[in-house]
Amino acid sequence: MKDIVSREVFERFPQYIRGVIIGRGLNNDGENPKLVGLLREVEAQSVQDESLQAIKTHPRIAPWRQAYSDFGTNPNKFYCSIESLARRARRGDQLPYINTLVALFNYFSLKYIVPSGGDDLDSVDGDLCLTIAKGDEPFTPLNSDFLENPPPGEVIYVDNSKVMCRRWNWRQGDQTKLLPTTTDVAINIDCLPPVSRQEAETITGELADLVREFCGGQVTYVLLDAANNEAEV
């Protein structure tokens, strides 16, 4: 199995970097009080963070709004995942502890203001690929059985038979969602400038350590960029 960022994506977004964390043999069951505390703490920090008051122009959110516009999506209608999280936190909405892996990347996303999400590898068909939609790819939204197709030109995350995430990091598909029974996972960290390669590597390594701490198992990570756009996972 490979994780791939297509050349077409890098042609449009040459400075994009994706951190990919692979965990196998994990324990994702139950609720960890320490992690709940970290999540509540970072939510409170988001409320107090003055730089998030003008959220549309935040230096780590504005590039995603521009990217969404560049591939034909209205960023005022469809928020990237980190903008959605930050808006919820600033409203005082506590994020639910769906399971440990989801809590981890939600905590991490808010801490560094970077999009992050994950997929259950046991539900993936073939390779994982971030690419440009042709328009006929099937997508079933999270917790739904409704089938839809992305418009041509949209950045999507797919395997050999379905879309796993639409609009780059906007909405997760249902088939590869993380469950308490998930043991094998791919977690992505999406980085656009001003996040540098050095920072992308540092924060990806930090999240890998957190996955290992809270879920055990075997955890590795790799960075994908324009010079190295695929890796065996």
Short mmCIF file of the C-alpha atoms (twelve columns), coordinates in Angstrom:
data_MODEL
# 
_entry.id   MODEL 
# 
loop_
_atom_site.group_PDB 
_atom_site.id 
_atom_site.type_symbol 
_atom_site.label_atom_id 
_atom_site.label_alt_id 
_atom_site.label_comp_id 
_atom_site.label_asym_id 
_atom_site.label_seq_id 
_atom_site.Cartn_x 
_atom_site.Cartn_y 
_atom_site.Cartn_z 
_atom_site.pdbx_PDB_model_num 
ATOM 1   C CA . MET A 1   0.000   0.000  0.000   1 
ATOM 2   C CA . LYS A 2   1.242   3.471  -0.917  1 
ATOM 3   C CA . ASP A 3   0.339   6.958  0.220   1 
ATOM 4   C CA . ILE A 4   0.610   9.365  -2.711  1 
ATOM 5   C CA . VAL A 5   0.196   13.054 -3.387  1 
ATOM 6   C CA . SER A 6   -0.365  13.376 -7.134  1 
ATOM 7   C CA . ARG A 7   1.864   15.498 -9.329  1 
ATOM 8   C CA . GLU A 8   -1.237  17.472 -10.329 1 
ATOM 9   C CA . VAL A 9   -1.645  18.674 -6.738  1 
ATOM 10  C CA . PHE A 10  1.968   19.824 -6.582  1 
ATOM 11  C CA . GLU A 11  1.644   21.574 -9.937  1 
ATOM 12  C CA . ARG A 12  -1.043  23.768 -8.368  1 
ATOM 13  C CA . PHE A 13  0.400   23.916 -4.831  1 
ATOM 14  C CA . PRO A 14  4.171   23.384 -5.162  1 
ATOM 15  C CA . GLN A 15  5.009   24.272 -1.546  1 
ATOM 16  C CA . TYR A 16  2.504   21.903 0.013   1 
ATOM 17  C CA . ILE A 17  3.867   19.345 2.498   1 
ATOM 18  C CA . ARG A 18  1.921   16.417 3.915   1 
ATOM 19  C CA . GLY A 19  2.988   14.684 7.105   1 
ATOM 20  C CA . VAL A 20  1.803   11.073 7.120   1 
ATOM 21  C CA . ILE A 21  1.743   9.049  10.334  1 
ATOM 22  C CA . ILE A 22  1.172   5.305  10.110  1 
ATOM 23  C CA . GLY A 23  0.090   3.448  13.242  1 
ATOM 24  C CA . ARG A 24  -0.423  -0.304 13.452  1 
ATOM 25  C CA . GLY A 25  -1.590  -2.454 16.331  1 
ATOM 26  C CA . LEU A 26  -3.049  0.548  18.164  1 
ATOM 27  C CA . ASN A 27  -5.508  0.582  21.060  1 
ATOM 28  C CA . ASN A 28  -8.152  3.208  20.274  1 
ATOM 29  C CA . ASP A 29  -10.736 2.082  22.823  1 
ATOM 30  C CA . GLY A 30  -11.882 4.055  25.870  1 
ATOM 31  C CA . GLU A 31  -11.399 7.652  27.012  1 
ATOM 32  C CA . ASN A 32  -8.115  8.947  28.375  1 
ATOM 33  C CA . PRO A 33  -8.521  11.603 31.126  1 
ATOM 34  C CA . LYS A 34  -5.129  13.166 30.386  1 
ATOM 35  C CA . LEU A 35  -6.052  13.653 26.730  1 
ATOM 36  C CA . VAL A 36  -9.456  15.079 27.676  1 
ATOM 37  C CA . GLY A 37  -7.579  17.635 29.783  1 
ATOM 38  C CA . LEU A 38  -5.263  18.542 26.903  1 
ATOM 39  C CA . LEU A 39  -8.237  19.000 24.587  1 
ATOM 40  C CA . ARG A 40  -10.069 21.255 27.060  1 
ATOM 41  C CA . GLU A 41  -6.866  23.249 27.627  1 
ATOM 42  C CA . VAL A 42  -6.249  23.916 23.928  1 
ATOM 43  C CA . GLU A 43  -9.910  24.858 23.439  1 
ATOM 44  C CA . ALA A 44  -9.564  27.472 26.187  1 
ATOM 45  C CA . GLN A 45  -6.362  28.777 24.596  1 
ATOM 46  C CA . SER A 46  -8.193  29.151 21.272  1 
ATOM 47  C CA . VAL A 47  -10.785 31.371 22.955  1 
ATOM 48  C CA . GLN A 48  -8.033  33.571 24.408  1 
ATOM 49  C CA . ASP A 49  -5.902  33.661 21.236  1 
ATOM 50  C CA . GLU A 50  -6.248  37.210 19.876  1 
ATOM 51  C CA . SER A 51  -4.842  36.153 16.503  1 
ATOM 52  C CA . LEU A 52  -7.984  34.061 15.941  1 
ATOM 53  C CA . GLN A 53  -10.309 37.053 16.353  1 
ATOM 54  C CA . ALA A 54  -9.922  37.844 12.642  1 
ATOM 55  C CA . ILE A 55  -10.037 34.188 11.727  1 
ATOM 56  C CA . LYS A 56  -10.239 34.658 7.952   1 
ATOM 57  C CA . THR A 57  -6.897  36.459 7.897   1 
ATOM 58  C CA . HIS A 58  -5.081  34.255 10.405  1 
ATOM 59  C CA . PRO A 59  -1.684  33.429 8.809   1 
ATOM 60  C CA . ARG A 60  -2.336  29.677 8.980   1 
ATOM 61  C CA . ILE A 61  -5.965  29.814 7.883   1 
ATOM 62  C CA . ALA A 62  -5.840  32.438 5.118   1 
ATOM 63  C CA . PRO A 63  -3.636  30.200 2.892   1 
ATOM 64  C CA . TRP A 64  -6.249  27.442 3.091   1 
ATOM 65  C CA . ARG A 65  -9.012  29.863 2.192   1 
ATOM 66  C CA . GLN A 66  -6.961  30.891 -0.846  1 
ATOM 67  C CA . ALA A 67  -6.284  27.260 -1.764  1 
ATOM 68  C CA . TYR A 68  -9.991  26.467 -1.585  1 
ATOM 69  C CA . SER A 69  -10.711 29.413 -3.880  1 
ATOM 70  C CA . ASP A 70  -7.997  28.238 -6.251  1 
ATOM 71  C CA . PHE A 71  -9.658  24.856 -6.793  1 
ATOM 72  C CA . GLY A 72  -13.126 26.333 -7.149  1 
ATOM 73  C CA . THR A 73  -14.585 26.096 -3.632  1 
ATOM 74  C CA . ASN A 74  -16.129 29.040 -1.802  1 
ATOM 75  C CA . PRO A 75  -14.186 29.305 1.508   1 
ATOM 76  C CA . ASN A 76  -17.007 31.316 3.057   1 
ATOM 77  C CA . LYS A 77  -19.360 28.377 2.541   1 
ATOM 78  C CA . PHE A 78  -16.980 25.455 3.047   1 
ATOM 79  C CA . TYR A 79  -14.421 25.852 5.832   1 
ATOM 80  C CA . CYS A 80  -11.233 23.817 5.884   1 
ATOM 81  C CA . SER A 81  -11.080 21.483 8.878   1 
ATOM 82  C CA . ILE A 82  -8.925  23.707 11.085  1 
ATOM 83  C CA . GLU A 83  -11.084 26.786 10.466  1 
ATOM 84  C CA . SER A 84  -14.142 24.752 11.461  1 
ATOM 85  C CA . LEU A 85  -12.411 23.517 14.622  1 
ATOM 86  C CA . ALA A 86  -11.171 26.977 15.577  1 
ATOM 87  C CA . ARG A 87  -14.613 28.513 15.068  1 
ATOM 88  C CA . ARG A 88  -16.196 25.844 17.280  1 
ATOM 89  C CA . ALA A 89  -13.607 26.320 19.996  1 
ATOM 90  C CA . ARG A 90  -14.010 30.094 19.960  1 
ATOM 91  C CA . ARG A 91  -17.775 29.690 20.364  1 
ATOM 92  C CA . GLY A 92  -17.079 27.705 23.523  1 
ATOM 93  C CA . ASP A 93  -18.279 24.422 22.028  1 
ATOM 94  C CA . GLN A 94  -16.438 21.497 23.589  1 
ATOM 95  C CA . LEU A 95  -15.278 18.976 21.008  1 
ATOM 96  C CA . PRO A 96  -16.714 15.522 21.729  1 
ATOM 97  C CA . TYR A 97  -14.277 12.749 22.621  1 
ATOM 98  C CA . ILE A 98  -15.266 10.464 19.740  1 
ATOM 99  C CA . ASN A 99  -12.282 8.206  20.299  1 
ATOM 100 C CA . THR A 100 -8.636  8.661  21.249  1 
ATOM 101 C CA . LEU A 101 -7.231  9.047  17.737  1 
ATOM 102 C CA . VAL A 102 -9.828  11.645 16.756  1 
ATOM 103 C CA . ALA A 103 -9.235  13.504 20.038  1 
ATOM 104 C CA . LEU A 104 -5.492  13.451 19.339  1 
ATOM 105 C CA . PHE A 105 -5.618  15.030 15.932  1 
ATOM 106 C CA . ASN A 106 -8.286  17.532 17.001  1 
ATOM 107 C CA . TYR A 107 -6.078  18.579 19.927  1 
ATOM 108 C CA . PHE A 108 -3.064  18.748 17.675  1 
ATOM 109 C CA . SER A 109 -4.874  20.716 14.954  1 
ATOM 110 C CA . LEU A 110 -5.941  23.384 17.454  1 
ATOM 111 C CA . LYS A 111 -2.514  23.508 19.070  1 
ATOM 112 C CA . TYR A 112 -0.681  24.260 15.813  1 
ATOM 113 C CA . ILE A 113 -3.543  25.568 13.625  1 
ATOM 114 C CA . VAL A 114 -2.954  22.950 10.934  1 
ATOM 115 C CA . PRO A 115 -5.496  20.587 9.352   1 
ATOM 116 C CA . SER A 116 -5.189  16.979 10.470  1 
ATOM 117 C CA . GLY A 117 -7.342  13.879 9.980   1 
ATOM 118 C CA . GLY A 118 -7.149  10.114 9.782   1 
ATOM 119 C CA . ASP A 119 -8.450  6.995  8.065   1 
ATOM 120 C CA . ASP A 120 -8.845  3.367  9.117   1 
ATOM 121 C CA . LEU A 121 -6.410  1.415  6.949   1 
ATOM 122 C CA . ASP A 122 -8.442  -1.787 7.237   1 
ATOM 123 C CA . SER A 123 -11.211 -0.018 5.281   1 
ATOM 124 C CA . VAL A 124 -8.934  1.307  2.524   1 
ATOM 125 C CA . ASP A 125 -9.023  -0.272 -0.934  1 
ATOM 126 C CA . GLY A 126 -5.534  -0.162 -2.431  1 
ATOM 127 C CA . ASP A 127 -3.409  2.989  -2.388  1 
ATOM 128 C CA . LEU A 128 -4.278  6.296  -0.730  1 
ATOM 129 C CA . CYS A 129 -3.963  9.312  -3.001  1 
ATOM 130 C CA . LEU A 130 -4.484  13.060 -2.677  1 
ATOM 131 C CA . THR A 131 -5.410  14.119 -6.196  1 
ATOM 132 C CA . ILE A 132 -7.642  16.228 -8.435  1 
ATOM 133 C CA . ALA A 133 -11.212 15.017 -8.956  1 
ATOM 134 C CA . LYS A 134 -12.448 13.991 -12.383 1 
ATOM 135 C CA . GLY A 135 -16.036 14.307 -11.155 1 
ATOM 136 C CA . ASP A 136 -17.216 10.693 -11.180 1 
ATOM 137 C CA . GLU A 137 -15.635 9.519  -7.919  1 
ATOM 138 C CA . PRO A 138 -18.169 8.222  -5.326  1 
ATOM 139 C CA . PHE A 139 -18.298 9.854  -1.905  1 
ATOM 140 C CA . THR A 140 -20.430 8.960  1.117   1 
ATOM 141 C CA . PRO A 141 -20.246 11.683 3.811   1 
ATOM 142 C CA . LEU A 142 -19.428 10.810 7.411   1 
ATOM 143 C CA . ASN A 143 -22.342 9.171  9.238   1 
ATOM 144 C CA . SER A 144 -24.481 9.130  6.083   1 
ATOM 145 C CA . ASP A 145 -25.506 6.705  3.365   1 
ATOM 146 C CA . PHE A 146 -26.032 9.434  0.751   1 
ATOM 147 C CA . LEU A 147 -23.862 9.019  -2.342  1 
ATOM 148 C CA . GLU A 148 -22.489 12.090 -4.125  1 
ATOM 149 C CA . ASN A 149 -19.691 13.082 -6.499  1 
ATOM 150 C CA . PRO A 150 -17.197 15.944 -6.178  1 
ATOM 151 C CA . PRO A 151 -17.045 18.455 -9.031  1 
ATOM 152 C CA . PRO A 152 -14.124 18.183 -11.449 1 
ATOM 153 C CA . GLY A 153 -11.068 20.053 -10.224 1 
ATOM 154 C CA . GLU A 154 -11.700 19.610 -6.499  1 
ATOM 155 C CA . VAL A 155 -8.794  18.318 -4.386  1 
ATOM 156 C CA . ILE A 156 -9.862  14.943 -2.991  1 
ATOM 157 C CA . TYR A 157 -8.337  12.050 -1.018  1 
ATOM 158 C CA . VAL A 158 -9.194  8.716  -2.607  1 
ATOM 159 C CA . ASP A 159 -8.405  5.028  -2.649  1 
ATOM 160 C CA . ASN A 160 -9.058  2.703  -5.582  1 
ATOM 161 C CA . SER A 161 -12.848 2.753  -5.191  1 
ATOM 162 C CA . LYS A 162 -14.044 5.806  -3.238  1 
ATOM 163 C CA . VAL A 163 -13.386 9.310  -1.949  1 
ATOM 164 C CA . MET A 164 -12.140 9.286  1.633   1 
ATOM 165 C CA . CYS A 165 -12.188 13.063 2.107   1 
ATOM 166 C CA . ARG A 166 -13.596 15.923 0.033   1 
ATOM 167 C CA . ARG A 167 -12.221 19.429 -0.495  1 
ATOM 168 C CA . TRP A 168 -8.748  18.352 0.660   1 
ATOM 169 C CA . ASN A 169 -9.625  18.257 4.372   1 
ATOM 170 C CA . TRP A 170 -13.199 19.533 4.556   1 
ATOM 171 C CA . ARG A 171 -15.272 16.418 5.183   1 
ATOM 172 C CA . GLN A 172 -14.368 12.802 5.976   1 
ATOM 173 C CA . GLY A 173 -15.998 9.917  4.155   1 
ATOM 174 C CA . ASP A 174 -17.979 7.358  6.111   1 
ATOM 175 C CA . GLN A 175 -16.271 4.151  5.023   1 
ATOM 176 C CA . THR A 176 -12.835 4.888  6.491   1 
ATOM 177 C CA . LYS A 177 -13.894 6.735  9.650   1 
ATOM 178 C CA . LEU A 178 -12.007 5.915  12.833  1 
ATOM 179 C CA . LEU A 179 -13.788 3.727  15.375  1 
ATOM 180 C CA . PRO A 180 -12.879 2.534  18.894  1 
ATOM 181 C CA . THR A 181 -12.016 -0.788 17.237  1 
ATOM 182 C CA . THR A 182 -9.556  0.810  14.772  1 
ATOM 183 C CA . THR A 183 -6.071  -0.673 15.105  1 
ATOM 184 C CA . ASP A 184 -4.327  0.492  11.909  1 
ATOM 185 C CA . VAL A 185 -4.449  4.138  10.857  1 
ATOM 186 C CA . ALA A 186 -3.039  6.752  8.500   1 
ATOM 187 C CA . ILE A 187 -3.074  10.279 9.952   1 
ATOM 188 C CA . ASN A 188 -2.368  13.262 7.723   1 
ATOM 189 C CA . ILE A 189 -1.077  16.712 8.651   1 
ATOM 190 C CA . ASP A 190 -1.591  19.257 5.867   1 
ATOM 191 C CA . CYS A 191 0.958   22.053 5.679   1 
ATOM 192 C CA . LEU A 192 0.943   25.130 3.464   1 
ATOM 193 C CA . PRO A 193 3.259   28.120 3.931   1 
ATOM 194 C CA . PRO A 194 4.053   29.732 6.315   1 
ATOM 195 C CA . VAL A 195 4.594   26.223 7.757   1 
ATOM 196 C CA . SER A 196 8.150   25.313 6.733   1 
ATOM 197 C CA . ARG A 197 9.465   21.844 6.004   1 
ATOM 198 C CA . GLN A 198 11.429  21.885 9.264   1 
ATOM 199 C CA . GLU A 199 8.318   22.735 11.250  1 
ATOM 200 C CA . ALA A 200 6.256   20.173 9.316   1 
ATOM 201 C CA . GLU A 201 8.758   17.478 10.281  1 
ATOM 202 C CA . THR A 202 8.898   18.606 13.906  1 
ATOM 203 C CA . ILE A 203 5.138   18.656 14.432  1 
ATOM 204 C CA . THR A 204 4.590   15.398 12.525  1 
ATOM 205 C CA . GLY A 205 7.126   13.717 14.787  1 
ATOM 206 C CA . GLU A 206 5.394   15.198 17.835  1 
ATOM 207 C CA . LEU A 207 1.994   13.831 16.815  1 
ATOM 208 C CA . ALA A 208 3.558   10.442 16.083  1 
ATOM 209 C CA . ASP A 209 4.943   10.424 19.629  1 
ATOM 210 C CA . LEU A 210 1.497   11.288 21.020  1 
ATOM 211 C CA . VAL A 211 -0.128  8.454  19.078  1 
ATOM 212 C CA . ARG A 212 2.482   6.085  20.478  1 
ATOM 213 C CA . GLU A 213 1.961   7.427  24.021  1 
ATOM 214 C CA . PHE A 214 -1.832  7.217  24.051  1 
ATOM 215 C CA . CYS A 215 -2.467  4.263  21.713  1 
ATOM 216 C CA . GLY A 216 0.674   2.121  21.817  1 
ATOM 217 C CA . GLY A 217 1.481   -0.009 18.784  1 
ATOM 218 C CA . GLN A 218 4.055   0.627  16.084  1 
ATOM 219 C CA . VAL A 219 4.138   4.197  14.801  1 
ATOM 220 C CA . THR A 220 6.187   5.653  11.946  1 
ATOM 221 C CA . TYR A 221 5.950   8.804  9.870   1 
ATOM 222 C CA . VAL A 222 7.079   10.286 6.555   1 
ATOM 223 C CA . LEU A 223 6.825   13.650 4.792   1 
ATOM 224 C CA . LEU A 224 5.498   13.924 1.246   1 
ATOM 225 C CA . ASP A 225 6.425   16.928 -0.885  1 
ATOM 226 C CA . ALA A 226 7.079   17.885 -4.492  1 
ATOM 227 C CA . ALA A 227 10.426  16.074 -4.455  1 
ATOM 228 C CA . ASN A 228 9.129   12.929 -2.729  1 
ATOM 229 C CA . ASN A 229 5.447   12.492 -3.515  1 
ATOM 230 C CA . GLU A 230 4.819   8.886  -2.447  1 
ATOM 231 C CA . ALA A 231 5.776   6.399  0.249   1 
ATOM 232 C CA . GLU A 232 5.106   2.784  1.141   1 
ATOM 233 C CA . VAL A 233 2.879   2.537  4.184   1 
# 
